Amino acid sequence: MFDYHMHSDFSADCSVSMESMVLGAIEKGLTEICFTEHIDYEYPDKTIVFDFDLNLYEQKINELQAKYGGRIRIKKGIELGVQPHILHKYDALMDANEFDFVICSMHTTEKKGLHSGDLFKNKTIEQAFQVYYEELLYCVKNFKQYSILGHVDLVKRYSLLEHCDNNFHDILKEIFNVIIPEGKGIELNTSGVRYGMPNNLPSDDILKLYKQCGGEIITLGSDAHRVSELAFEFKESLQLLQSIGFKHIATFDKQQPTFHSIKSLI
Protein backbone atom coordinates (compact mmCIF):
# COMPACT_ATOMS: atom_id res chain seq x y z
CA MET A 1 0.00 0.00 0.00
CA PHE A 2 1.13 3.53 -0.78
CA ASP A 3 0.40 6.82 0.98
CA TYR A 4 1.11 9.68 -1.39
CA HIS A 5 0.04 12.69 0.63
CA MET A 6 1.57 13.11 4.08
CA HIS A 7 3.35 15.73 6.13
CA SER A 8 5.97 16.11 8.86
CA ASP A 9 7.40 18.99 10.86
CA PHE A 10 8.89 20.38 7.65
CA SER A 11 5.33 21.63 7.07
CA ALA A 12 4.36 24.59 9.22
CA ASP A 13 1.07 22.98 10.27
CA CYS A 14 2.60 19.70 11.48
CA SER A 15 4.70 18.98 14.57
CA VAL A 16 5.52 15.30 14.01
CA SER A 17 9.05 14.34 13.02
CA MET A 18 9.68 12.75 9.66
CA GLU A 19 11.16 9.67 11.29
CA SER A 20 8.05 9.19 13.45
CA MET A 21 5.91 9.28 10.32
CA VAL A 22 8.16 6.72 8.63
CA LEU A 23 7.98 4.38 11.63
CA GLY A 24 4.22 4.80 11.77
CA ALA A 25 3.95 3.93 8.09
CA ILE A 26 6.06 0.81 8.57
CA GLU A 27 3.90 -0.25 11.51
CA LYS A 28 0.77 0.14 9.36
CA GLY A 29 2.29 -2.10 6.70
CA LEU A 30 2.81 0.54 4.02
CA THR A 31 5.40 -0.33 1.42
CA GLU A 32 5.91 3.14 -0.05
CA ILE A 33 5.27 6.69 1.14
CA CYS A 34 5.85 10.12 -0.26
CA PHE A 35 6.34 13.19 1.89
CA THR A 36 4.53 16.15 0.35
CA GLU A 37 5.46 19.12 2.50
CA HIS A 38 3.71 22.44 2.11
CA ILE A 39 5.07 25.39 0.20
CA ASP A 40 2.42 28.12 -0.04
CA TYR A 41 3.93 31.38 -1.22
CA GLU A 42 2.07 34.51 -0.09
CA TYR A 43 -0.22 32.59 2.22
CA PRO A 44 -2.71 35.15 3.57
CA ASP A 45 -2.34 34.20 7.24
CA LYS A 46 0.92 35.96 8.12
CA THR A 47 1.22 34.08 11.43
CA ILE A 48 2.18 30.89 9.57
CA VAL A 49 4.89 30.48 6.93
CA PHE A 50 4.52 27.57 4.56
CA ASP A 51 8.11 27.31 3.39
CA PHE A 52 11.18 25.40 4.51
CA ASP A 53 14.83 24.58 3.79
CA LEU A 54 14.76 22.34 0.72
CA ASN A 55 18.40 21.28 1.13
CA LEU A 56 17.76 20.12 4.68
CA TYR A 57 14.61 18.37 3.47
CA GLU A 58 16.51 16.38 0.86
CA GLN A 59 19.25 15.59 3.35
CA LYS A 60 16.72 14.20 5.85
CA ILE A 61 14.95 12.09 3.24
CA ASN A 62 18.27 10.66 2.07
CA GLU A 63 19.13 9.83 5.66
CA LEU A 64 15.84 8.03 6.24
CA GLN A 65 16.07 6.21 2.91
CA ALA A 66 19.46 4.86 3.97
CA LYS A 67 18.18 3.90 7.44
CA TYR A 68 14.85 2.32 6.49
CA GLY A 69 15.30 1.47 2.82
CA GLY A 70 15.06 -2.25 3.49
CA ARG A 71 11.63 -1.81 5.07
CA ILE A 72 9.88 0.94 3.11
CA ARG A 73 10.40 3.13 0.05
CA ILE A 74 10.46 6.84 0.83
CA LYS A 75 9.90 9.38 -1.94
CA LYS A 76 10.55 13.10 -2.03
CA GLY A 77 7.47 15.13 -2.87
CA ILE A 78 6.07 18.61 -2.43
CA GLU A 79 2.63 20.20 -2.17
CA LEU A 80 2.46 23.56 -3.89
CA GLY A 81 -0.27 26.00 -2.90
CA VAL A 82 -0.87 27.74 -6.20
CA GLN A 83 -2.47 31.12 -6.84
CA PRO A 84 -2.84 32.72 -10.29
CA HIS A 85 -0.54 35.68 -9.64
CA ILE A 86 2.43 33.68 -8.27
CA LEU A 87 2.72 30.80 -10.74
CA HIS A 88 6.05 32.21 -11.93
CA LYS A 89 7.46 31.66 -8.43
CA TYR A 90 6.54 27.99 -8.57
CA ASP A 91 8.03 27.66 -12.05
CA ALA A 92 11.29 29.04 -10.65
CA LEU A 93 11.11 26.65 -7.69
CA MET A 94 10.54 23.66 -9.95
CA ASP A 95 13.28 24.70 -12.36
CA ALA A 96 15.76 24.72 -9.46
CA ASN A 97 14.73 21.49 -7.73
CA GLU A 98 13.87 17.88 -8.46
CA PHE A 99 11.05 15.94 -6.84
CA ASP A 100 9.59 12.49 -7.31
CA PHE A 101 6.05 13.80 -6.99
CA VAL A 102 4.40 17.22 -7.02
CA ILE A 103 0.88 17.99 -5.79
CA CYS A 104 -0.72 21.12 -7.23
CA SER A 105 -3.21 22.34 -4.62
CA MET A 106 -5.12 25.55 -4.09
CA HIS A 107 -5.54 26.67 -0.48
CA THR A 108 -6.06 30.36 -1.26
CA THR A 109 -8.54 31.95 -3.66
CA GLU A 110 -8.78 35.67 -4.51
CA LYS A 111 -5.79 36.02 -2.15
CA LYS A 112 -8.16 34.95 0.65
CA GLY A 113 -7.69 31.89 2.80
CA LEU A 114 -10.05 28.95 2.54
CA HIS A 115 -9.18 27.81 6.06
CA SER A 116 -10.02 31.20 7.57
CA GLY A 117 -13.36 31.34 5.78
CA ASP A 118 -12.53 34.75 4.30
CA LEU A 119 -13.37 33.58 0.79
CA PHE A 120 -16.98 33.03 1.81
CA LYS A 121 -17.54 36.48 3.29
CA ASN A 122 -19.92 38.66 1.27
CA LYS A 123 -20.50 35.86 -1.24
CA THR A 124 -23.15 33.25 -1.78
CA ILE A 125 -21.89 29.69 -1.52
CA GLU A 126 -22.22 29.36 -5.30
CA GLN A 127 -20.18 32.52 -5.93
CA ALA A 128 -17.39 31.26 -3.66
CA PHE A 129 -17.28 27.87 -5.35
CA GLN A 130 -17.33 29.49 -8.80
CA VAL A 131 -14.31 31.68 -8.20
CA TYR A 132 -12.41 28.78 -6.60
CA TYR A 133 -12.88 26.56 -9.64
CA GLU A 134 -12.20 29.43 -12.06
CA GLU A 135 -8.86 30.15 -10.41
CA LEU A 136 -8.00 26.45 -10.38
CA LEU A 137 -8.75 26.29 -14.11
CA TYR A 138 -6.51 29.30 -14.72
CA CYS A 139 -3.70 27.66 -12.75
CA VAL A 140 -3.80 24.37 -14.65
CA LYS A 141 -3.82 26.27 -17.94
CA ASN A 142 -0.77 28.30 -16.95
CA PHE A 143 1.29 26.05 -14.66
CA LYS A 144 2.52 22.67 -15.84
CA GLN A 145 5.24 21.48 -13.47
CA TYR A 146 3.26 19.11 -11.27
CA SER A 147 2.13 15.48 -11.14
CA ILE A 148 -1.45 15.56 -9.86
CA LEU A 149 -4.11 17.96 -8.59
CA GLY A 150 -4.63 17.74 -4.85
CA HIS A 151 -8.09 17.55 -3.21
CA VAL A 152 -9.77 19.10 -6.26
CA ASP A 153 -12.91 20.20 -4.39
CA LEU A 154 -11.20 21.36 -1.19
CA VAL A 155 -13.44 24.43 -1.12
CA LYS A 156 -16.26 22.19 0.16
CA ARG A 157 -14.38 21.47 3.38
CA TYR A 158 -14.42 25.11 4.41
CA SER A 159 -17.98 25.94 3.40
CA LEU A 160 -19.28 24.65 6.75
CA LEU A 161 -21.02 21.91 4.76
CA GLU A 162 -23.48 24.46 3.39
CA HIS A 163 -25.20 22.82 0.44
CA CYS A 164 -24.56 24.13 -3.06
CA ASP A 165 -26.99 23.04 -5.78
CA ASN A 166 -24.42 23.60 -8.52
CA ASN A 167 -22.00 20.66 -8.87
CA PHE A 168 -19.72 22.69 -11.18
CA HIS A 169 -19.21 19.71 -13.45
CA ASP A 170 -18.97 22.08 -16.44
CA ILE A 171 -15.83 23.81 -15.20
CA LEU A 172 -14.44 20.61 -13.65
CA LYS A 173 -14.75 19.00 -17.07
CA GLU A 174 -12.76 21.91 -18.51
CA ILE A 175 -10.08 21.32 -15.88
CA PHE A 176 -9.94 17.60 -16.63
CA ASN A 177 -9.83 18.25 -20.37
CA VAL A 178 -6.70 20.33 -19.76
CA ILE A 179 -4.85 18.00 -17.41
CA ILE A 180 -5.65 14.55 -18.80
CA PRO A 181 -4.02 15.02 -22.25
CA GLU A 182 -0.98 16.46 -20.47
CA GLY A 183 -0.51 13.26 -18.46
CA LYS A 184 -1.52 14.83 -15.17
CA GLY A 185 -3.75 13.11 -12.62
CA ILE A 186 -5.73 13.73 -9.48
CA GLU A 187 -5.66 12.26 -6.00
CA LEU A 188 -8.26 10.67 -3.78
CA ASN A 189 -7.52 12.47 -0.52
CA THR A 190 -8.99 10.60 2.45
CA SER A 191 -9.00 13.54 4.86
CA GLY A 192 -12.57 14.57 3.98
CA VAL A 193 -14.36 12.00 6.12
CA ARG A 194 -11.82 12.56 8.87
CA TYR A 195 -12.91 16.21 8.97
CA GLY A 196 -16.59 15.31 9.14
CA MET A 197 -17.49 15.51 5.46
CA PRO A 198 -19.81 12.95 3.86
CA ASN A 199 -17.18 12.13 1.22
CA ASN A 200 -13.46 12.23 0.82
CA LEU A 201 -11.89 14.67 -1.63
CA PRO A 202 -12.97 14.78 -4.35
CA SER A 203 -16.52 13.55 -3.89
CA ASP A 204 -17.72 10.44 -5.70
CA ASP A 205 -19.45 12.35 -8.51
CA ILE A 206 -16.21 14.15 -9.38
CA LEU A 207 -14.24 10.89 -9.38
CA LYS A 208 -16.82 9.50 -11.81
CA LEU A 209 -16.57 12.63 -13.98
CA TYR A 210 -12.78 12.34 -14.08
CA LYS A 211 -13.11 8.70 -15.19
CA GLN A 212 -15.72 9.64 -17.82
CA CYS A 213 -13.34 12.28 -19.19
CA GLY A 214 -10.71 9.57 -19.69
CA GLY A 215 -8.73 10.11 -16.51
CA GLU A 216 -6.60 7.17 -15.40
CA ILE A 217 -3.86 8.61 -13.21
CA ILE A 218 -5.00 8.67 -9.59
CA THR A 219 -3.06 8.53 -6.35
CA LEU A 220 -4.20 7.74 -2.83
CA GLY A 221 -3.20 10.00 0.03
CA SER A 222 -4.27 10.44 3.65
CA ASP A 223 -3.03 14.04 3.99
CA ALA A 224 -1.75 12.86 7.36
CA HIS A 225 -0.39 15.38 9.83
CA ARG A 226 -0.34 12.77 12.61
CA VAL A 227 0.83 9.16 12.68
CA SER A 228 -2.69 7.98 13.51
CA GLU A 229 -3.98 9.47 10.24
CA LEU A 230 -1.71 7.51 7.91
CA ALA A 231 -3.56 5.29 5.40
CA PHE A 232 -6.92 6.45 6.75
CA GLU A 233 -9.82 4.69 4.97
CA PHE A 234 -7.54 3.29 2.29
CA LYS A 235 -9.31 -0.05 1.90
CA GLU A 236 -12.70 1.65 1.56
CA SER A 237 -11.22 4.16 -0.89
CA LEU A 238 -9.73 1.45 -3.09
CA GLN A 239 -13.08 -0.32 -3.14
CA LEU A 240 -14.77 2.92 -4.18
CA LEU A 241 -12.27 3.52 -6.98
CA GLN A 242 -12.73 -0.04 -8.20
CA SER A 243 -16.53 0.36 -8.20
CA ILE A 244 -16.20 3.49 -10.36
CA GLY A 245 -14.07 1.61 -12.87
CA PHE A 246 -10.51 2.53 -11.95
CA LYS A 247 -8.18 -0.44 -12.25
CA HIS A 248 -4.93 1.10 -10.99
CA ILE A 249 -3.50 3.63 -8.61
CA ALA A 250 -0.22 5.38 -9.30
CA THR A 251 3.05 5.98 -7.52
CA PHE A 252 5.77 8.25 -8.88
CA ASP A 253 9.52 8.32 -9.37
CA LYS A 254 11.06 11.51 -10.76
CA GLN A 255 7.52 12.54 -11.70
CA GLN A 256 6.97 9.46 -13.85
CA PRO A 257 4.00 7.28 -12.85
CA THR A 258 4.02 3.57 -12.12
CA PHE A 259 0.65 1.82 -12.04
CA HIS A 260 -0.43 -0.76 -9.48
CA SER A 261 -3.45 -2.99 -9.78
CA ILE A 262 -6.18 -2.06 -7.30
CA LYS A 263 -7.36 -5.66 -7.36
CA SER A 264 -3.97 -6.81 -6.05
CA LEU A 265 -4.09 -4.27 -3.20
CA ILE A 266 -7.55 -5.00 -1.82
Phi, psi and omega in degrees: 000152188228129175250113187247031169202103181203157187232165175219192182287004167286338175269138187295341182257018181225139182244008184266136182292154179298319180295323177297321178293321178297313180297322177296321179294319177298316181298326180278358177085014178289145180257342179207138178226159175225120174285132183230073187286151185284130158233114178235094178293142177057040176296134190292335177276104187287354179277353181227135183244112180269077176202162182197173182281107184291330177293317177294323178300310179297320179300317181292319178296317177301319179298315181287328175297319179292323184282322187241011185301334179282351184243337182198146175269133183239121181251155182260111179236182180206147173244115183263127177268093189279152171217147186304323188275357183236018181299329179297329179292322179287327174299317179296319178299315182289327177295331186263354186221159177240136178226153174286330191205135183229121176264127175262109182238159174234111180255354185223131180229137185055032183062021180242140183287139172287316183300322181285341184085001184298328180300329187273353181288134178062027176224151167286163179299323180292322178296320180294315179296319182300311183291327176300309182290327177296318179291324177296319177299315178302316183296317181288336175285335189239359176226129190237354188267069179207170182259311182216162172273131179272145175022073191307321183255039182306330182306330180297326184297330186257008180269012181057032178060019175295133185285139175239123183292332182277124179271354176058029179295334180297311181282329175296322177296321175300315179299313181294326179289342172277311191280326186296311178297338180274001179078021176265158180233194174228172174245158162257108184262119189271018180278344185302306180297324179298331179265013174092010179276158179287339180228164168279188189242118004277170180291164187304320182296327179285323174301318179295320179297317178301316179296317180297329179281356179101009181290134180234334184275115179216135178248165180240126182216141181273343187057038185291134170244000177220153181301321183297341184270350182301137176058028181298126177057032183290317181299313179298323181291320177296320178296320177297312181300319179296320181293332179282337179121359176289139180250345184219154162243161188247147163241171185224146172223119183052041178066017175253129185280147168239137186255140183234131182297124177297322181303322181285344184265338184280000000 
